[in-house]
Amino acid sequence: MSIRDLVAEALAGIADPISGTLMDSGRAAGIVAKDDGTIGLVLSVDGLDKGAAERLQAQVEAQVRRVPGVKAVRLILTADRAAAPAGAARPVETTVPGIRKLIAVASGKGGVGKSTVAANLAFALARAGQAVGLLDADIYGPSVPTLLGITGRARIENGKLQPEMRFGVKALSMGMMTDPGKAIVWRGPMASSALVQMVENADWGALDALVIDLPPGTGDIQLTMAQKLKPDGAVIVSTPQDLALIDARRAIAMFGEVNVRVLGVIENMAGYACPACGHVSDPFGHGGAEAEAGKLGVPFLGRVPLAMAVRQAADAGQPLDGDSAALFDQIARSVMVTVGL
């Protein structure tokens, strides 16, 4: 039995303060077991007063720590803004008002070009006539300001953050609120809270889709996003090499655990055509992400080559054009069909 299964079994032995057990009621969800022995999970405290919530949190932490192999426990507490009366049915959660679809772009590891893919997916959705926003949720390493050529600070009007419009896309990033030369040193819950605030406390207006560029990995921010914001699906970005695919597999598994549909896998940096001789080589391998998508039963959305034009457009803060743009237009169409845009 895996450590995650052992944790789920331990949680199933804890009574829900209202009815049933924590696992039966759905109060405990999104269990993630990391290689270093850290267990992450989302614990809902809906309908509980402060004392009951604190007692439940302590009980869960103690029970999970008793599981063999567990070294640390990270809980993300969530609650509706208005607590429901004891015994009342929990309200059905909806997406953020004014935003029709939330689309997460994720990767298991950094350095695979996830942010470049997220930005160009947003551009492609805008070219398809959608009202689009792009949220840079990579709190510690924000890239969206560079990718969209944004240099100023985010404005606040009527108590709400104002996204910047670039090339038909409304964008917001922590990089628009901090000194670019300083590191953001926050614990996980602080970063997770910042993500939710940038979605719920920003003046996005009416959007067909908000593309969320997540940080790499499967940590607190990803769990909070899945539990609180309930995205309509996630796009996974990977290079073809085996090392990246191992982490992409973990990202796909994580979204499965928190009931977020995987819209598909994009294989980035796939093949390089020499501009001098035209010879095509595969410095990171070929076809690995497509093969992995087939094994896991998720769609394969396309292969983005390692091209000078992609790098130049990203550094210049411009959308892609030509064949590269057409490729993302095709990916965007697949995503639109899947999520119902």
NORZI-V569798 format. One record per residue. N is the residue number from 1. SS is DSSP state (alpha for helix, beta for strand, coil for the rest). PSI is psi in whole degrees, -180 to 180 (none if undefined). BURIAL is + if it has 16 or more other ideal C-beta (glycine too) atoms within 10 Angstrom, else -. Layout:
BEGIN
N&SS&PSI&BURIAL  N&SS&PSI&BURIAL
END
This chain:
BEGIN
1&coil&134&-  2&coil&163&-  3&alpha&-33&+  4&alpha&-41&+  5&alpha&-37&-  6&alpha&-39&+  7&alpha&-44&+  8&alpha&-39&+  9&alpha&-40&-  10&alpha&-42&+  11&alpha&-32&+  12&alpha&-17&-  13&coil&0&-  14&coil&129&+  15&beta&137&-  16&coil&136&+  17&coil&-19&+  18&coil&-52&+  19&coil&147&-  20&coil&-153&-  21&beta&169&-  22&alpha&-40&+  23&alpha&-40&+  24&alpha&-38&-  25&alpha&-13&+  26&coil&8&-  27&coil&-32&+  28&beta&128&+  29&beta&172&+  30&beta&42&+  31&beta&127&+  32&beta&128&+  33&beta&120&+  34&coil&161&+  35&coil&-26&-  36&coil&8&-  37&coil&6&-  38&beta&132&-  39&beta&127&+  40&beta&141&+  41&beta&160&+  42&beta&129&+  43&beta&115&+  44&beta&133&+  45&coil&26&+  46&coil&137&+  47&coil&2&+  48&coil&143&+  49&coil&175&-  50&alpha&-44&-  51&alpha&-45&-  52&alpha&-39&-  53&alpha&-42&+  54&alpha&-39&-  55&alpha&-41&-  56&alpha&-43&+  57&alpha&-46&+  58&alpha&-39&-  59&alpha&-43&-  60&alpha&-46&+  61&alpha&-44&-  62&alpha&-43&-  63&alpha&-42&+  64&alpha&-37&+  65&alpha&-22&-  66&coil&-14&-  67&coil&130&+  68&coil&133&-  69&coil&-13&-  70&coil&125&+  71&coil&-32&-  72&beta&156&-  73&beta&129&+  74&beta&117&+  75&beta&138&+  76&beta&114&+  77&beta&133&-  78&beta&153&+  79&coil&146&-  80&coil&153&-  81&coil&-38&-  82&coil&117&-  83&coil&139&-  84&coil&150&-  85&coil&152&-  86&coil&132&-  87&coil&-9&-  88&coil&151&-  89&coil&141&-  90&coil&138&-  91&coil&152&-  92&coil&126&-  93&coil&146&-  94&coil&174&-  95&coil&174&-  96&coil&131&+  97&coil&134&-  98&coil&-12&-  99&beta&116&+  100&beta&-43&+  101&beta&139&+  102&beta&124&+  103&beta&114&+  104&beta&142&+  105&beta&122&+  106&beta&165&+  107&coil&155&+  108&coil&-25&+  109&coil&164&+  110&coil&168&-  111&coil&13&-  112&coil&5&+  113&coil&23&+  114&alpha&-45&+  115&alpha&-38&+  116&alpha&-41&+  117&alpha&-44&+  118&alpha&-45&+  119&alpha&-44&+  120&alpha&-24&+  121&alpha&-42&+  122&alpha&-44&+  123&alpha&-43&+  124&alpha&-40&+  125&alpha&-39&+  126&alpha&-40&+  127&alpha&-27&+  128&coil&4&+  129&coil&8&-  130&coil&147&+  131&coil&116&+  132&beta&142&+  133&beta&155&+  134&beta&114&+  135&beta&123&+  136&beta&99&+  137&coil&5&+  138&coil&82&+  139&coil&-40&+  140&coil&-25&-  141&coil&65&-  142&coil&131&+  143&coil&-19&+  144&alpha&-39&+  145&alpha&-41&+  146&alpha&-44&+  147&alpha&-26&+  148&alpha&4&+  149&coil&35&-  150&coil&125&+  151&coil&-19&-  152&coil&172&-  153&coil&153&-  154&coil&137&+  155&beta&155&-  156&beta&123&-  157&beta&131&-  158&coil&36&-  159&coil&8&-  160&beta&142&-  161&beta&141&+  162&beta&110&+  163&coil&154&+  164&beta&138&+  165&beta&125&-  166&beta&121&+  167&coil&40&+  168&coil&9&-  169&beta&130&+  170&beta&126&+  171&beta&145&+  172&beta&138&+  173&beta&151&+  174&alpha&-26&+  175&alpha&-13&+  176&alpha&2&+  177&coil&-1&-  178&coil&164&-  179&coil&122&-  180&coil&-18&-  181&coil&-1&-  182&coil&144&-  183&coil&146&-  184&coil&113&+  185&coil&90&-  186&coil&149&-  187&coil&163&-  188&alpha&-48&+  189&alpha&-34&-  190&alpha&-44&-  191&alpha&-40&+  192&alpha&-41&+  193&alpha&-39&+  194&alpha&-39&+  195&alpha&-50&+  196&alpha&-41&+  197&alpha&-37&-  198&alpha&-22&+  199&alpha&-51&+  200&alpha&-24&-  201&coil&20&-  202&beta&152&+  203&coil&76&+  204&coil&-21&+  205&coil&-154&-  206&coil&120&-  207&beta&143&+  208&beta&-38&+  209&beta&140&+  210&beta&116&+  211&beta&125&+  212&beta&113&+  213&beta&101&+  214&coil&157&+  215&coil&161&+  216&coil&156&+  217&coil&-168&+  218&coil&61&+  219&coil&-153&+  220&alpha&-42&+  221&alpha&-43&+  222&alpha&-41&+  223&alpha&-43&+  224&alpha&-44&+  225&alpha&-45&+  226&alpha&-42&+  227&alpha&-44&+  228&alpha&-40&+  229&alpha&-22&+  230&coil&67&-  231&coil&156&+  232&coil&-13&+  233&beta&168&+  234&beta&138&+  235&beta&129&+  236&beta&131&+  237&beta&134&+  238&beta&154&+  239&beta&170&+  240&coil&-15&+  241&coil&153&+  242&alpha&-39&-  243&alpha&-43&-  244&alpha&-35&+  245&alpha&-33&+  246&alpha&-45&-  247&alpha&-33&+  248&alpha&-37&+  249&alpha&-40&+  250&alpha&-40&+  251&alpha&-42&+  252&alpha&-42&+  253&alpha&-39&-  254&alpha&-45&+  255&alpha&-32&+  256&alpha&-38&-  257&alpha&-31&+  258&coil&16&+  259&coil&41&-  260&coil&127&+  261&coil&135&-  262&beta&115&+  263&beta&-24&+  264&beta&175&+  265&beta&137&+  266&beta&129&+  267&beta&109&+  268&beta&158&+  269&coil&43&+  270&coil&92&+  271&coil&142&+  272&beta&125&+  273&beta&118&-  274&coil&124&-  275&coil&-19&-  276&coil&-46&-  277&coil&-12&-  278&coil&-2&-  279&coil&135&-  280&beta&125&-  281&beta&169&-  282&coil&78&+  283&coil&-26&-  284&coil&13&+  285&coil&-179&+  286&coil&131&+  287&coil&1&-  288&alpha&-44&+  289&alpha&-37&+  290&alpha&-44&+  291&alpha&-41&-  292&alpha&-40&+  293&alpha&-41&+  294&alpha&-42&-  295&alpha&-38&-  296&alpha&-5&-  297&coil&31&-  298&coil&155&+  299&coil&149&-  300&beta&120&+  301&beta&-23&+  302&beta&170&+  303&beta&121&+  304&beta&119&+  305&coil&160&+  306&coil&98&+  307&coil&144&+  308&alpha&-37&-  309&alpha&-36&-  310&alpha&-46&+  311&alpha&-43&-  312&alpha&-42&-  313&alpha&-41&+  314&alpha&-46&+  315&alpha&-30&-  316&alpha&-5&-  317&coil&38&+  318&coil&153&-  319&coil&159&+  320&coil&160&+  321&coil&-178&-  322&alpha&-143&-  323&alpha&-36&-  324&alpha&-40&+  325&alpha&-39&+  326&alpha&-36&-  327&alpha&-44&+  328&alpha&-30&+  329&alpha&-40&+  330&alpha&-43&-  331&alpha&-44&+  332&alpha&-39&+  333&alpha&-41&-  334&alpha&-43&+  335&alpha&-42&+  336&alpha&-43&+  337&alpha&-43&-  338&alpha&-42&+  339&alpha&-6&+  340&coil&38&-  341&coil&none&+
END
